[in-house]
Amino acid sequence: MSIEVNNESGIQVDEAELVALSRYVFEQLFIHPQAELSILLVDEPAMEKLHIELMDEPGSTDVLSVPMDELTPGTPDRPTPQGMLGDIAVCPQVAQVQAANAGHALQDEMLLLTTHGILHLLGYDHAEPEEKEEMFSLQRQLLSGFTGKDAPAETTQ
């Protein structure tokens, strides 16, 4: 399993915990153990640039996902094939504001955003109410299973 974290944000984040969370999500969703994931932590100007390039939307955002091999969750009998899951860009500065507004720690927000980003890489979305309920329910389940406590409220933009 290749999970890389590159912190270019200037904000201290527990990168090892982001990797551990990602491994946990991979295991729970039967993602091939050698699937590749890159997590890039960026500041607001860099996130705004990515947001414009990838989504054609101005302003910074909290998390962006760029799928590579369009992998989907597997099953115990049929794990996801080996491949490149993709890249997640997370902005800790935006996460700090969201965490403060929600009344939880920055690291809890970073875990939430990382889980959210991985689910997007696996094809989950929240554009429609049914999709949102499925994605956010799975996100809460994964976070609670990893942390052993109730997942923080959804704060993604």
N, C-alpha and C positions, 0 to 999 in steps of 0.2 A: 504494500500500500504506500503510495507516494503522495503525501500531503505536505505541501510547502507553504510556509507563511513568510511573507516579506513585508515588514513594517516600515513604511515610508512616511508615516503620519506625524511623527514627532511626539506621539502620546504613548505612554507605557501601557501595554496590554499583556495579559498572560497568554502568550502565544502557545505554550505547551498545552494549556487547557483547551484552546481552540482546536488544536490537533487531536486531542483526546476526544473531544465532542464529535469531531468529524469522523473519527474511527468508530465511535459508538453508533452514529447515524448510519454509516456504511454497514455495520454488522446488523443493525435492526432492520434495514431495508434490503439486505442480501445483495449488496453491491460487491462486485468482484474484489478480492483483497488486494489486487494489484492495480485497481483503478487509480487514476491520477486526478488530484485536485490542487489548485493553486488558490491561496487566499492572499489578497493584496490589501494592505491597510494604507489608506491614502488620506491626505489632508483635503480640506474643502475645495481649494482651487483645482486640484487634480481630479477630484470626484465630479466637480462641475464640468470639466473638460470631457471626462468619460460619459457623463450623462448626456451631454450634447451630441457627442460622436455616436453613442450606441442607441440612444432613445430619441434624439432630436428634441430634447426638452431642456430648457434653461434651468439654471440653479443647481445647487448641490442636492444630493439625496443620501440616504443611509446605506443602501446596499444595492449593488448591481450584479447580475449573474450572466455569464457568457458561456452557454453550453458548447461543448466541442463535438462529442460523438453521439449526442442525443440518446444517452443511456436512460433507462427507466428502472424503477425498483424491481428487484427479482423476487423469488420465492425460495423457501428452503430447498426445494427440488431443482429449481432453475435459477441460480444466481445470475445477476447481471453479467454479461460478458466483459472481459478485460477491455479497458479503453481509457480514454481521457474524458473524465466527467466534465471538466471545464474550469473556469476561473470565477472567483467571487471577489468583488471589490467592496470593501467596507470603509466607511468614513467614521473614525472614532469621535471626531469633533461633533458631527451630527448625532451620533449615538449618545454622547455626553448630555446633550440638550434633551433628547428623548428620555433618557434614563432619569434625569432630574425631574422632568415633567411627570413621569410615571411613578416616581418615588422609589426607584430601585438603583442598584449599583451599576456603574459603567460596564463591569465585566458581565453582569447578567444580561445587559442589553447586547453586548458583543456576542454572547452565546445565542441569544434569540436571533440576531441578524445573520449569524453564520448558519444556523439551522434553516432559516428562511431562504437564504441564498442557495443552500444545497438542494432544498426542495424545488426551487425554481429550476435548477440544473437538471433535475429528474423529471421535469415536465409539469409540475404542479403550478397552478396559477390561482389568482383570486379576483379575476375580472367579474365573474358571475357569482351570485350568492351561494349556489351549491358548491362551486369550486372553492370559494373562500372558506366555507364551513369545513370541507374535507381537508384543505391544506392547513388551516389554522388548528384544527383538532389534532391532526397528526403532529404538527409543530409543538403543541402543548404536551402531547404524549411523549414525544422524544425528549424534550427539555426536562420534563418531570422525571423521566426514567434516568436521565444522565445526572441530574443534580440531586435527586432524591427529595426535591421540594416542589411546591406548586410553581409552574412556569409563570414568568412575569406577563402582564397584559401585553397584547400585541400593540406595537408602537410604530411599525414600519409605515413609511409615507406612501 
